[in-house]
Amino acid sequence: MVLLHATSSQESGNFSARKADLIDKHVGQRLRDRRRSLDLSQQDIAQILGISYQQVQKYECGLNRISAGRLFMLGHIMRVQVSYFYEGLPPAEEMLSGRIDTSEIMLPNVDTLPNANIRDALSDLVRAIRDSKMM
């Protein structure tokens, strides 16, 4: 049995708490994207779930993890399967084996930035940081 929720920043096997946090951020971003595509406010979602809009904000930022039951309800509210929230993540086998760098999880979102100059600058910065680690 593999636990995806690590309680400290120390690694548990090859799966770190940092990667779990990146998954939470990814799920939160997918939640935000879907909510916006449906033209719903954080307050709309909060009211349906019986929580505060601040809690929805924390979910969307990845600060608070979304429980399985709540994620199921969010999928129903937003008319998507629960798997929608995980689309775009690398396969779990790669994350567990340590073959995935945290930048590989975050970088796909660069393409969604509207300004080409910012996309290019951010990509250049990430490459420079990656290359400096190899030296």
Backbone torsions as a table, in degrees:
resi	resn	phi	psi	omega
1	MET	NA	132.0	-178.8
2	VAL	-109.4	127.0	176.5
3	LEU	-93.8	124.3	179.7
4	LEU	-88.0	-11.0	-178.8
5	HIS	-104.3	99.0	177.9
6	ALA	-85.1	146.7	-175.1
7	THR	-96.3	-5.9	177.7
8	SER	-142.3	174.5	-179.9
9	SER	-82.3	-2.9	177.1
10	GLN	-75.6	151.3	-179.3
11	GLU	-76.1	142.0	173.8
12	SER	-112.2	100.9	-170.2
13	GLY	70.1	-129.5	176.6
14	ASN	-100.9	0.2	-175.8
15	PHE	-103.4	117.3	-176.2
16	SER	-97.2	159.5	175.3
17	ALA	-61.3	-31.9	179.0
18	ARG	-60.5	-41.8	178.4
19	LYS	-67.2	-36.4	175.6
20	ALA	-62.2	-41.3	177.8
21	ASP	-62.8	-38.2	178.4
22	LEU	-65.5	-35.3	176.3
23	ILE	-65.2	-43.8	178.2
24	ASP	-59.7	-41.4	179.1
25	LYS	-66.6	-39.9	178.5
26	HIS	-63.0	-47.5	179.0
27	VAL	-60.6	-42.6	178.6
28	GLY	-62.5	-40.2	178.8
29	GLN	-65.5	-40.8	177.7
30	ARG	-64.3	-37.8	175.9
31	LEU	-61.2	-48.9	-179.9
32	ARG	-60.4	-46.5	-178.8
33	ASP	-59.7	-45.2	-178.9
34	ARG	-67.5	-42.1	179.4
35	ARG	-58.7	-45.7	-179.7
36	ARG	-66.6	-38.0	180.0
37	SER	-65.6	-26.8	177.4
38	LEU	-90.4	1.0	-179.7
39	ASP	58.0	43.2	175.7
40	LEU	-105.6	146.9	175.9
41	SER	-91.6	165.0	174.1
42	GLN	-61.0	-35.4	178.9
43	GLN	-64.5	-39.1	178.0
44	ASP	-59.3	-48.8	-179.4
45	ILE	-63.9	-44.5	-179.1
46	ALA	-59.7	-42.4	-178.4
47	GLN	-64.3	-42.3	179.2
48	ILE	-62.9	-40.9	-177.3
49	LEU	-83.7	-13.9	-178.1
50	GLY	75.6	34.4	178.4
51	ILE	-127.4	176.4	178.5
52	SER	-83.3	155.1	176.9
53	TYR	-65.1	-26.1	177.2
54	GLN	-64.1	-34.5	177.6
55	GLN	-65.8	-40.9	177.1
56	VAL	-62.1	-41.7	176.5
57	GLN	-57.1	-44.7	-179.1
58	LYS	-65.5	-37.0	175.3
59	TYR	-61.8	-47.0	-175.5
60	GLU	-66.5	-29.5	178.4
61	CYS	-85.4	-11.0	-177.6
62	GLY	81.3	12.0	178.4
63	LEU	-73.4	-36.8	176.6
64	ASN	-116.4	138.1	177.6
65	ARG	-77.2	147.1	178.9
66	ILE	-95.4	125.2	-179.3
67	SER	-67.2	161.0	-179.3
68	ALA	-59.2	-44.0	-179.7
69	GLY	-64.1	-42.3	-179.8
70	ARG	-69.3	-37.7	178.3
71	LEU	-64.9	-38.2	176.1
72	PHE	-60.2	-45.5	179.4
73	MET	-65.4	-40.5	178.1
74	LEU	-62.0	-39.8	176.3
75	GLY	-60.6	-42.4	179.0
76	HIS	-64.4	-46.6	-179.8
77	ILE	-59.9	-40.2	-174.8
78	MET	-95.9	7.1	175.2
79	ARG	57.0	46.3	175.2
80	VAL	-137.1	159.1	172.9
81	GLN	-74.1	155.1	178.2
82	VAL	-56.9	-34.2	-179.5
83	SER	-60.1	-23.4	177.8
84	TYR	-54.1	-40.1	-175.4
85	PHE	-68.8	-19.2	-178.9
86	TYR	-101.9	-6.4	-179.6
87	GLU	-59.8	137.4	179.5
88	GLY	98.1	-11.3	175.2
89	LEU	-80.0	149.4	174.8
90	PRO	-66.1	159.6	177.6
91	PRO	-56.6	143.7	-178.2
92	ALA	-57.8	-35.5	-179.1
93	GLU	-59.1	-39.4	-179.9
94	GLU	-70.0	-38.3	178.9
95	MET	-68.1	-40.1	-178.7
96	LEU	-70.0	-32.2	-177.8
97	SER	-83.3	-4.8	178.8
98	GLY	82.2	10.4	-179.6
99	ARG	-81.1	-7.4	-178.9
100	ILE	-105.4	126.7	174.8
101	ASP	-87.4	148.1	-179.1
102	THR	-58.0	-31.3	179.5
103	SER	-66.1	-28.2	179.7
104	GLU	-69.7	-23.3	177.3
105	ILE	-82.0	-37.5	-175.6
106	MET	-84.1	-31.8	-172.8
107	LEU	-62.9	-32.8	179.9
108	PRO	-55.8	-27.2	-179.8
109	ASN	-72.1	-15.2	179.3
110	VAL	-60.0	-38.2	-177.6
111	ASP	-63.9	-18.7	-178.7
112	THR	-87.0	-7.7	177.8
113	LEU	-66.7	134.8	-174.2
114	PRO	-72.6	-27.7	-175.1
115	ASN	-95.1	119.4	-177.2
116	ALA	-63.0	-36.7	179.9
117	ASN	-64.4	-39.6	178.4
118	ILE	-68.3	-43.1	177.5
119	ARG	-57.3	-47.4	-178.7
120	ASP	-64.2	-43.9	-179.1
121	ALA	-64.0	-42.2	179.8
122	LEU	-66.0	-42.2	177.7
123	SER	-61.8	-42.5	178.1
124	ASP	-62.3	-41.7	179.6
125	LEU	-62.8	-45.3	-179.8
126	VAL	-63.3	-43.5	177.8
127	ARG	-60.9	-41.8	-180.0
128	ALA	-63.6	-41.8	179.0
129	ILE	-65.6	-45.5	179.1
130	ARG	-60.1	-45.4	-178.8
131	ASP	-66.2	-32.9	179.4
132	SER	-69.4	-28.5	177.4
133	LYS	-71.0	-28.0	-176.8
134	MET	-79.1	-19.0	-176.6
135	MET	-83.1	NA	NA
